[in-house]
Amino acid sequence: QVQLVESGGGLVQTGGSLRLSCAASGRTFTGYVMGWFRQAPGKEREFVAAIRWTTGSTYYTDSAKGRFTISRDNTKITVYLQMNSLKPEDTAVYYCGTGPYSSGTYYNTGTYDHWGQGTQVTVSS
């Protein structure tokens, strides 16, 4: 079955950087999208970034543009989220998800049929 395992979270000061990893297994990801979402306490899970596995096309929420970079390693079947210039409002549990790619739906949690367990990111002020 499909498994997604996130790693790389931690505690960092404002302005610092972290790189999250999501190791995927269990199926061929051609035709699928891989996304990063985050959920802060008391808030809904929100889209951060996504990458279309087949083409490498990337998508970002406005708050992530210019600071975060999503990438993939086809050999390792791993997706990364490089996060720079972190802010306290980036504090959340970050989740990796995967689902069938459909144009314009990558930001919707309903697109994703498998999720990882999440990794905590805490940015101190």
C-alpha positions as CSV (number, residue, x, y, z in Angstrom):
1,Q,0.0,0.0,0.0
2,V,1.0,3.6,-0.4
3,Q,3.2,5.0,2.4
4,L,4.4,8.5,3.0
5,V,6.9,9.2,5.7
6,E,7.8,12.8,6.5
7,S,10.9,14.0,8.3
8,G,13.0,17.1,8.8
9,G,10.8,19.1,11.1
10,G,12.1,20.8,14.2
11,L,12.6,24.0,16.2
12,V,14.2,27.0,14.4
13,Q,14.5,30.7,15.0
14,T,12.8,33.4,12.9
15,G,14.7,33.7,9.6
16,G,16.0,30.2,9.8
17,S,15.7,27.3,7.4
18,L,14.5,23.7,7.4
19,R,14.2,21.1,4.7
20,L,11.3,18.6,5.0
21,S,11.4,15.3,3.3
22,C,8.6,12.9,2.2
23,A,9.7,9.4,1.3
24,A,7.0,7.7,-0.8
25,S,6.4,4.1,-1.7
26,G,3.7,1.7,-2.7
27,R,2.9,2.7,-6.3
28,T,4.1,4.5,-9.4
29,F,3.6,8.2,-9.0
30,T,3.3,9.0,-12.7
31,G,0.1,10.9,-13.1
32,Y,0.0,11.9,-9.5
33,V,0.6,15.1,-7.6
34,M,2.5,15.3,-4.3
35,G,1.7,18.1,-2.0
36,W,2.7,19.7,1.3
37,F,0.0,21.0,3.6
38,R,0.2,22.4,7.1
39,Q,-2.2,22.5,10.1
40,A,-1.8,24.9,13.0
41,P,-3.7,24.3,16.3
42,G,-7.3,25.2,15.9
43,K,-7.1,25.7,12.2
44,E,-7.9,23.8,9.1
45,R,-5.3,22.0,7.0
46,E,-4.0,24.4,4.4
47,F,-2.2,24.1,1.1
48,V,1.5,25.1,1.0
49,A,3.0,23.7,-2.2
50,A,2.6,20.9,-4.7
51,I,4.5,19.2,-7.5
52,R,3.2,17.3,-10.4
53,W,5.2,14.1,-10.5
54,T,5.2,13.6,-14.3
55,T,6.2,17.1,-15.4
56,G,7.8,18.6,-12.3
57,S,5.4,21.6,-12.5
58,T,5.3,23.3,-9.1
59,Y,2.5,25.3,-7.4
60,Y,2.7,27.5,-4.2
61,T,0.4,29.3,-1.9
62,D,1.1,33.1,-1.9
63,S,2.8,33.0,1.5
64,A,5.2,30.3,0.4
65,K,6.3,32.0,-2.9
66,G,9.8,33.2,-2.8
67,R,10.6,31.5,0.5
68,F,9.7,27.8,0.0
69,T,10.8,25.4,-2.8
70,I,9.3,22.1,-3.5
71,S,11.3,19.5,-5.5
72,R,11.4,15.8,-6.1
73,D,14.0,13.0,-6.5
74,N,12.7,10.4,-9.0
75,T,15.3,7.9,-8.0
76,K,14.6,8.1,-4.3
77,I,10.8,8.7,-4.8
78,T,11.1,11.5,-2.3
79,V,9.6,15.0,-2.3
80,Y,11.3,17.9,-0.5
81,L,10.2,21.2,0.9
82,Q,13.0,23.7,1.4
83,M,11.8,26.4,3.7
84,N,13.8,29.6,4.1
85,S,13.1,32.9,5.9
86,L,10.8,31.1,8.3
87,K,8.4,33.1,10.3
88,P,6.5,32.3,13.6
89,E,3.3,32.0,11.5
90,D,4.8,29.1,9.7
91,T,4.6,27.1,12.9
92,A,2.4,24.0,12.2
93,V,2.4,20.3,11.6
94,Y,3.4,19.8,8.0
95,Y,1.8,16.9,6.1
96,C,2.8,15.3,2.8
97,G,0.0,14.0,0.6
98,T,-0.5,12.3,-2.8
99,G,-3.4,11.9,-5.1
100,P,-4.3,11.7,-8.8
101,Y,-3.3,14.9,-10.7
102,S,-6.2,17.0,-12.0
103,S,-5.7,20.5,-13.4
104,G,-6.5,23.2,-10.8
105,T,-7.2,20.9,-7.9
106,Y,-3.8,20.6,-6.3
107,Y,-4.6,23.0,-3.5
108,N,-7.7,21.0,-2.3
109,T,-7.2,18.4,0.5
110,G,-9.9,16.3,-1.2
111,T,-7.5,15.7,-4.1
112,Y,-5.2,13.7,-1.9
113,D,-6.0,10.1,-1.1
114,H,-3.0,9.3,1.1
115,W,-1.2,11.3,3.8
116,G,1.8,11.0,5.9
117,Q,1.9,11.2,9.7
118,G,3.1,14.8,9.8
119,T,6.2,16.5,11.1
120,Q,6.1,19.5,13.5
121,V,7.7,22.7,12.5
122,T,8.1,25.4,15.2
123,V,9.5,28.8,14.5
124,S,10.4,30.9,17.6
125,S,10.3,34.7,17.6
